[in-house]
Amino acid sequence: MYALLLAVGAFAVFTLQLDVRVRNEFEGRRFALPARIFARPLELHAGLRIAQADVEDELRELGYRDVPVGDTGWFKRSGNEVEIALRPFVFWDAAEPARRVRAVFDGAKVAAVQDANGKELSLARLEPVPIGGIYPAGNEDRILVRLSDVPKHLVAELIATEDRKFYTHMGFDPKALVRAAASIATGRMQGGSTITQQLVKNFFLTPERTLSRKFTELVMAILLEAHYGKAEILETYLNEIYLGQDRDRAIHGIGLASQFYFGKEVKDLTVAESAVLVGMVKGPAVYDPRRHADRALERRNLVLRETRDQGSITAEQYMMARSAELGIAPRPTTGTSPYPAFVQLVHRQLQRDYDDKDLRSEGLRIFTTLDPRAQQAAERALTKRITQYDKERRFGQPGLEGAVVITDPSSGEVQAIVGGRDARYRGYNRAIDAARPVGSLLKPAVYLTALSEPSRYTLVTPIDDGPFVWKSRGAPDWAPQNYDKKFHGMVPLRVALAQSYNAATARLGTDIGLEKVFDTVRRLGVDRTMKPFASTLLGATEMSPLEVAQMYQTIAAGGFRSPLRSIREVTTQEGKPLQRYALKVEQAFPPEPMVLITAAMQGVVRDGTGQAMKSFLAPEIGAAGKTGTTDDQRDAWFAGFTGDRLAVVWLGYDDNRAAHLSGSAAALPVWGDIMAALLPQPLELPSSEGIEQVWIDPQNNLRGDSQCAGAVQLPFMQGSAPQERSPCVSVAGAVADTVDTTVQKAKSWWERLFGR
């Protein structure tokens, strides 16, 4: 008797504990929802420089089909026009409804954007491409749906296949339970779980197959049914059920599975499509429609037959659905992200403002700056060139690595990050974490420091490129050599930078003062401590590609420093704005020296170590950049910018072997491939009232005119240009030059008084 009472008491305590657990966990946060990360939305407008094929590629990446299917989610090409059936989407600033738009192209440019009636639109915004998430344990991903959004035929198919007595039982089917218990005793586990039991097993318990776990599952199922209605249980089940794997990302719930397999919202699923998903409940890996289409088709037809036999669909619906193709959307597997290096950067920037637990459970929506076109161009270029170099063994044994960072010069937005030759690798991110010697990439800081003193230095100031020795107490003498093993005597400052002369740069930097140069580097946005050695002037300091991009960003922006950012907006899963990552800009340098250094860096590409760029970009693009090669040619760099893109490329070996890499031979072709694919805008020197353009005779670096042989027009700060005229200047040219100077001064005077 006492034993019975003790057993009853123990069971009561056990049941009470389970009851508390069921209610607390079921009524609390039911699902840990990952932060969902999006690329920037593509905004179509007249004048946008983008090829029609690139727009179509982005639509495909969004899962749009290239034939009309349903009301939304497709596009149709007709010559130079593309009709798009846009899906609805909740942006951070507004909810955009579904609508039809038409984009008209003229070459590599959008000529017009129209609505369905042919009315001109100022802007049509595509939904942003999902690029990953920050996931809870197990990398579970799901999109929550309401039961009211789920088609009735899907619910009918699920009930007919998984639990015909769902609406009448109290959590378990006695007959099925007996069969399941017997199968455990014989070592051959059979089904028999109701939908409620399946939910309990997935939601509360481990997957172990024991009688004690089955008993716990039974009790919890009864408690769940006692506290909650059938609709609530069913809705939770539909959001919890596991329906496949996308690499390292687990697909849970009908909402995400509908998008993953069919590229549509769950409410738009047909009878046949719903049956495919219901059929996968029994075994997502076994009935994966992408990997095992025949099995999936057979299972789908079984679900349809069971549903028809239960009277939940008509014979006509059955025949129509049975004759339909699987209709799986073509979609590459991406795992937790197709762009893991970029997502790493986003995650790090988010951790400054959000608790990591919230990022993995609250379903935040992160709108980023990633440009899929730029990202794909960077990946293709890096992979292509490294594969080519490895095959040719041009720089040593295979295994060469690389990294790319692309930004928008005007905003500091990071548009692309490639962390290694395998862009899908989720480990070491060389773009962010690989601190490597930068070589000659630091030289523009030396020349910018000099050009900030116009009374001493201009673009034509002669610099001595003769032998140079740096003596420092307690350290061996340092005597830099030029790349070509020659010295070149007195050369104009712009030529010393264009040809990347080491001796001239070291002498110039030490004449100016190391601390002044290091201060320039800090003002450009680099936080690293610089070693107080002359060798630092030639790049004997380490930076990551992202840090280099930050330094060059300030140059490309004309002296305005803005911290690189990868996030635009953060909202709740309902679309409520949480935080804006607004553009922060600080003027680090006056505009005049920035005009001069940009012109000098254009000379690098036009006439200097970067002149191989002419194989990739037309001269009128006017790209500015700098090659970088480190000691023993262990690292190859190229950093540069056009009117609308800045990119940094690094190549090297992880083991730091000497590989005969040079910036011009190894890194520059990657940069060139990227920019050629992105149709960059020309780089134009910013106008400044403190700058005058002067013709220079390169034979003597005196003031010339357009008639002088090989004459170049260079910018000078007002009053710093050479006054002595070259013998090649004609009388007419001298008069014209005087008139031009007078006009420029008058214009400057007028603007100071009355504005532009």
N, C-alpha and C positions, 0 to 999 in steps of 0.2 A: 504493500500500500504506500509506504513512505517512498519507495523507489519510483512508483508511478507519479506521486505528487512531485517528487524531485524532478522527474523527467518533464512533467507538465510545466513546472516552474521554469526550468531551464529553457524549454521551448518558448515560453511566454517572453522571457528576457531576450532570447535570440530574435524572436519576431519583433519585439519592441525596438531593438537596436536596428534591425533592418528597416523598420517602418520610418524611424527617424532619418536614416540614411537616404531612403527613397525620396522622402519629401524634401529634405534639404538639397539634395543634388538635382532633383528633377525640377524643383521650383526656383533654384538658384540659376547660376549661369549654365545653361544647358550645353552650350557648345563653345569651345575655344575657337574663335574665328581669327584666322591670320590677317595681318595687315596686308591689304592688296595693293600692289604697286603698278602704276600705269606709266607709259611713255607720255611724251607731250602729244596733245591732239594735233593732227594735221589740219591747218586752217587754209582752205582753198579760197583764193581771191584773184581777181584780175591782176596780172603782172607778176604773179608768183613764179619764180624760176624753179620749175620742176618738170621732169619728163612725164608724159602720159603713162609710160610703162612703170615708173616709180610709184605713181598713185595707185595703179592697179595692183602692184605688188603689196602695197600696204593694206589694201582692201582684202587681199587674200590672206595676209597675216592676221587680219581681224576675223577671219573665218567667213568672209563674204564669198558667195558663189558667183561665178561669172555667167550665170544664166538666171533669168527671172524665176524665183521659187518663193512663193508666199508673198506677204506684204512687205517684208523688210529683209535686210541681210543679203542683198545681191546687187550686182552691177552688170551693165550691158554696154559693150563697146560698139560704136558705130562710126568708123573712120576716125576723125580727130575729136570725137565727142564720147564722153562716158556718162551714162545715166546711172545714178546711184540711189538705191532704196535704203536710206539711212535708218538705222535702229534708234529707238529712243535712248537717251543717256542722261544721267544726272551728273553734271559737271559741278565744280566747286562754286561757280557763280550763277548757275541757272540750270534748269532741267530742260533739255532739248527734246522736243517730240519727234516721233518718226515722221519722215517726209522724203519726198523725191527731189533730187537736185540733178542738174546737168552741168558738167564741166567741159568747156570747149578749149582745145589746146592749139597753140600756134608754135610749132617746133618744140623747144624745151621750155615753154612758158604757158601759163594759164591765160587764155585770151578773155574768157568770160565765165561767170558762174550764174546759173539761172535756176528758177524754181520750176515746178511741173508745168506751169502755164507760160513759160518763156520769159518771165519777168527777171530783170537783172538783180542779182543779189550782191551785196557788198562783201559777204563772207558766208561760207558754209563750213561748219566744223565737224570733222569726222570724230567718232568716239576714239579715245586713246587706246593704243594696243596694250593689253595686259602683259607685263614683263616679269611677273614673279610675285613673291610675297615673303613675309617673315612669319614662319610657321610654328605652331605648337609642337609638342613632342610627337614624333612619328610623322611629321610633315603632313598632317591631315589638312586637306583643303575642302571647302564646301561653300555653296551659295545657298543661303536659307530661302525656303519657299513657304508660302502659306498653303494650307490644304485647299483653300478656295481657288488657288491658281493652278492646281494640278488637274489635268483632264480627268473627267469621270471614267473614261475608258481605261486610263492607266490604273486607277484604283481598282476597277473591276478585274483587270488582268492580274493584279497583285493578289487580290483576295482569292480569285479562282485558282491560282497556282500555289500560293504559299499558305493560305489559312482560310478555308471555306467557311469555317464556323466562327470567324473573327467577331462578328456582331452578336453572337449568342453565348459564347463561352465566357468564363470569368478569369481568363488568363492562361488556361491550359486545356488541352484535349485529353481526357482520361485514357482513351484507347491508344492514342499516339504515344502517351507517356509510358504506358505499359510496354509497348513495343520498344521504345527507346531504352528503358531500363533493362529489358531482357538483352538488348544488343550490347550494352555495356558489360553485362555479365559474361557474354560470350566473346568479348574483345572486338566485336565488329560494330562500331558506332553507327547508328542509323538516325535519320531525321525524325521529326515528330514535334519540333518546337513550333509553337504558335508565333504569330507576329509579335505579341507581347513578350514572350520568352526570348525571342531573338533580340528585341530591343534591350531587354534586361542584360542579356549576355554581352552585347556590344557596348552598352552604356555604363554598366556597373562592374562587370566581372571579367576575369581572365578567360582565355579560350581553353583552359585545361579540361580534359574529358574524364571526370570522376563522378561517382554517385553523390558525394557531398556537395560538389559545385552544382550538380543538376538539382539537388534538393534546395539549395540556396536560391537558385534561379526560379524554381517553382514558387517558393514563398514570396519572393520579391515580385513576381509576375502577378500573383493574387493581390498583393498590397497595391501595386500600381493600378490595377483594375478597380480596386476599391476606392481609390482617391481621385482618379482622373477618368474623364470620358473617353469613349472610343476615338472621337475625332482628334483629341489632343495626343493620344498615344500614336495614332496613325501618322499624324503630321510630324511628330518627333522621329518616328521610324523612317519616314521618307527622307528626312534630313540627315539621319545618322548612317544609313546603310552604306556599306563599302561596295564600290562599283568599279574598281580597277586601279591600275597604277600607271602613272606617267613618269617614268624613270624613278626619281626619288620622291615624287609627290603622290600622296594617296588621294584618290578621287572618292569623296564621300557625298552621299545625298543625290537625289534626283535632279536638283537644280544645276549643280555643276556637271553631272554626267550628261545632261541634255546638251549643254554647251560643248562639252569635251568631245562627245561622239557625233553630234548632229549640227553643231554650230547654231543652235536656236534656243529660245527660252522654253521652259517646260510647258507653258500653256499652249505652245504652238506644235507640240508633238502629235504626230498622227497615230492611229491605232497600231500600225505596223511598227513604228519607231518606239512607241511605249512598250510594245511586247519584247523588243530587243533588250531594253533596259531591265524589264522585269525578269526576263530569262537569265540575265547575268547575276541575279541575286544568289542563285544556287552555287555559282562558281565563276567569279569575275575573270580569273585567269584562264579557265577552261573555255569559257564562252566569249572571250575577247573578240569583238567583231573585226578588229583590224588584223589580229594575228591568226585567228581561226574562224574565218568567214563561214565555212561550211557548217561547223558546229553551231555557230551563232544563229545561222539561218534555220537549222533543224530545231534548235531550242525555241526560237521565236515562233515557229509554226506550231510547236507543241503548246506554247502559252496561248496562242490564238485559238487552237482547238479546244483547250480546257475552258477558255472564256466563253466560246460559243456554246459548248455543252452545258454551261451553267446558265445560259440564256442572257448573258450580259452584253453580247453583241449579236447582231443579226447575221443570218447566213450570207447576206449580200456584203456586209462589212467584213466578214471573215474571208470571203473569196477575194475581195479587193485587196485586203491587207496581205493575204497569203501570196498574192501574185506580185506584190511590190518588191523592189530591190531593197537591200539592206539600207542603202542611202547614207552610209557613213561619210562624214565630211573629211576631205583630205586635210590632215593637220599633222605637222611634225611633232614628235614628242619633245617637250622642253624641260620636264622636271620642275623643280622649284623655281627655276628661271632659265630662260635661254641666254640671259646676259648676266651671269653670276658676278663678274667683276664690277659692273656698274651697280648691281644691287648691294654688293658689299659697301660701296661708298655711300649709298643711300642709307643703309642700316647704321653706319657709323655716325652720319650726320644726324639721324633721328635720335640716337642714343643721348645726344646732348640735351634733348628736350622731353624725352618720353622714357618711362620705365620699360625695361625689356619685356616684362611680363605682360604689360598692356599691349605692346606691339604684337605679341603672339596670341592674343586672345580677344581683343576688343573689336576686331573687324574694321580697323581704320582704313581709310582710302588715301593712298599717297600718290599725288600727281607730281611726276618728276620732269626733268628737262631732257631725258634721253630722246634723241632723234633716230628712229629706226634706220633711216637711209644712211646717216653718218655712221652708225654702229655697224651696219652690214658692209659698207664700203671699207671701213677700217679692218674688219675681220677678213674680208676677201683679200685685201691688199697684203696684209701681214702673212696670212697663210700661203698665198701664192708665192711671195718672194722668199719666205723661209724654205718652202718646199723646193723651190728652184735652186737656192743656194746650197741646201743640203745635197740635192741630187748632183750638182756640179762640184760639190766639195770645194766651193770657191773660198770659203773661210775656215776650212778645217773639217773635222769629222762631223757627221750629222748630230743634231741635238741643239742647234742654235735656237735661242729664245728671243722673244721680243715683247714690246708693250706699246700701246698707243693711247693718247688722250686727245680728244677733240673738244674745243669749246667755242662759244660765241663771243667774239672780241668785244661786242658792245654791252653784253650783260653779265659775262662771267658764268653763264650757264654751261655745265658740262654736258655735251651732246653725245659723247661716246667714250667708253673705256674698254680696252682689250688688255687682259692681264697676262696673256701668254699665247704661245702658238696654238694651243687648244683653247679656243674661246669659251668652250662649255665647261672647262675644268673649274671645280668649285674650291680649289685650294689656294695655293700661294698666288697672290695678286701682285705681279711685278709693277703694274702701273701705279700702285699706291705704296707698296712696301719695299720695293727694290731700290735701295739707296746706292747709286753707282756714281763714280767720278764723272763729271759733266764735260770735262775737256773745254773746248773752245766755245761752248754755249755760254760761258760766263763773260766772254770778251765784250759783247755789247754793253755790259754794265761798265766796263773800263772806259769805253769810248763815249758812253752817255755822260759819265762823270766829267770827262774832258770837255765835251761839247757844251756842258752847262757853264763853262767859263769862256764866253765868246771873245774876251779880250786876249786870250791865250791860244785858243784852239778853234779852228773851223774845219770843214770837210777837206780843205786843201792845204792845211798846215803841214809842213814837212815833218815827218817822224823818222828818227834814225833807226834803221833796221840792221845796224852793224852788230858785231859780237857784244854780248852783255853778260856781266858777271854780278851776281848778288852775293854779298858777303854778310853773314850774320854770325854774331858771337855764339859759340857753342854748337855751330852747325857747319857742315861742309859747304864750300862755295857752290853756288848753283848757276849754271850757264846754259840757258835754254837754246835748243836748236830748232830751226824751222823744219817743216815737213819735208821740203825738198833738199834739205841739208846745205842750203846756200843762204848767204846774206845779201841784201838787196840795196844797201845804202840808204839814202834819204828818199822816202816815198810819201806821197800825200796820205793824210790820215784815213781817208775813205778807202784808199787802195790797201793800206795795212790791214783794215778790217775785212775788206772783200777777199783778200788773199790769205787771211788768217795768219799773218806773220807773228810768230811767237816772240822773237827778240824785240820787235818794235812795240808789241803790246806790253811786254814786261817792263821795258824802259818807260813807256808812257805811264803805266800804272804806278810805278815807283816814283816817278817825277810828280805825279798828282798827289800821291800819298795813299797808302793801303787803306787807312781808316776811311778816307773819303769814298773810295771804291766800295768798301764793305757796307758803308752807310747807304750807298745807292742800291746795293743788292737788297738790303733790308727794306728800303722804301719801295722797291719793286714787289715786295710781298713774301720774301724768303725769311723764315724765322731761325734758320740754323746758324749756329755760331761758326764764324769763319776763322780758320787758323791764320795767325799773323805772319804768313810767309809770302814771299813774292810768287812762289809756285802756285799759290791759290788763285792768282790773277789768271792763270792759264787753265783753270778748272780742276786743280788738285783738291777738290772738295766734292762731297757726295750729296746727291739729291735724287729724289724719286721723279719719274716722269710727271707726276701730278704737281710736284713743287716747281719743276721747270715750267710747266704750263702756267702756273700762277705768276711766275716772274715775267714771262713773255706776254701774259695777258695785259699787264699794266702798260707794256710798250705798245701793244696792238691797240689799246684803248686810248692812246694819246696822252698817257700820264695819269689817267684816272684809275685808281686801284679799287677793284671790287673782289671780295673773297669768292673763290670758285664755289658754286653751289649746284647741287643735283636735285633739289626739291623746290617745287613752286608752292604747293598747297597741301594741307592735310585736312581731311574731313572725317566725320563719323560715317558709319556704314549707311546711314540715311541721307548723307549729303550735307549735314550741318557743318559749316566751316569751323575748324579748330584753330589753325595757325597758318599764317602766311609767311613765306620765306621771301620777303621783299628784297629787291635789289638794294645793296648798300654800296655807295660809291664815295670815295675820298680822293681828292686831287693830291697826288703824291709828287707831281712834277709840273712845272709850267709847260705850256704847249710847245714853245719854241724849240727846246732841245729835243723833244720827242719827234718833231718834224725832221730834224737833222738826223737822228739815229735811225729813224724809219727809212729815210732816203739812203743812208749808208747801207742798211740791211737789204734794201732793194738792189743795191750794187753787188752784194754778195751773190744774189741769184742771177743778176744780169751779166756780170763780168767776172765773178770770183769763183770761190770753191763750190758754189751751188749752181753754176751755169748749166749743168746737165738738166736742170729743170725745164729747159726749152724743149726737151723731148716730151714733156707732159702737159705744159700749160703755154698758152699763147703769150707773147711778150706783153700784150696790152693788159693782161691780168695784173701785172706789176707786183707779183708776190715778193714779200720780204722774208728773209730767214737767215739761219746760221747753221752751218755744219759743225759737228763736234766729234773729235776722235781723241781717245785717251792714250796714255802711255802704253807702249807695246801693242797698240791697236786692240785693246781688250773690249772697248765699248764704242759703238757707232751711234751717233745722234743726228737728228735733224729736227729743228724747231722753226716754225715759220707761220705766216698768216697771210690771208688775202683780205678782201673787203668784208667778208662775212664768216670766215672760218679761221680758227687757229688750231694747229695740230702739232703734237710732239711725238716723235718716234724714237724708240731705243731698241737696239739689237745687241746681243751679247750672249755669253755662256754663263750659266748659273755657277759653274766652278771657277769662273774668272780666268779662264785660260787665254793666253795670247793667241789671237785668231786672225790677225791681219785684216781686221775690220776698219773701215773708214766711213765717216759720215756721208761723204759724197757717193761712195760706191755701194754701200749697204743700206743705210737708212733713208737717204734721199729718194731712191726709187719707190719705197713704200709710201712715203709722203706724197710723191707725185701721183702714184696710182690712186690714192685716196682723193686728192683734190680733183683730178681729172674726172672721177666718177661723180663728183658732187656739183659740177658746174658752178664754180665759185664766182663771186662778183669781183670786179676789179678793185684793187686797192688804190685809193686816191689820197695823196697827202692832204691832211687837214689844212684849211686856210687859217692864217693868223696874221694880225696886223703887225706883229713883231718880226715877220719873215719877209724877205724879198728874194725873188728868183733872179739869178745872175748867170749869164753865159760865161763859161770858163774854157780857156784854151788848154787842153790837157798836156800840150807840149811844154808849157812853162807855168801852168796854174795861175796865169794872170787873167784879168778880165778880158773876155773876148766877145764875139757876137755869133749869130747863127751861121755866118759865112765862114768862120774859121774851120779848118779841117778837123773833123772829129770832135767839134765843140759839144760840151754837155751843159745842160742848164741845171744848176744846183741851188738848193735853198741856203740862205745865210740869215743869221739874226741881223736886224737892221744895224747898219754901220760897221759890220764886221767883214764884209766882202772885200776882196782885193780892189784897190783903187787904180793901181798901175795897169795900163792897157797893153794888151799883147800887140806886137807888130802886125798881126793878121787883121786887126780891126780896121774897117774902112771908115772914111769920114762920115758917110751916111749912117753906118752902123753906130758910130760914136754919138751922133746926134740923136738917133732913134733911142739909144740906150739912155741918154740924158733925159729925153722926153718921157720914157717909160718910168724912170726913177722919180721924176717930178709928179707924174700922174699917180704913182703908188703913194707918194707922200701926201698928195692932196686928198686922195681917197681915204687914207688912214686918218688924216686930220678931220675930214668930214664925218667919218664914222664915230670918232671920239666925241664930236660935238652933238651929232644928231642920231647916232645909232645906225644900224644897218638898214 
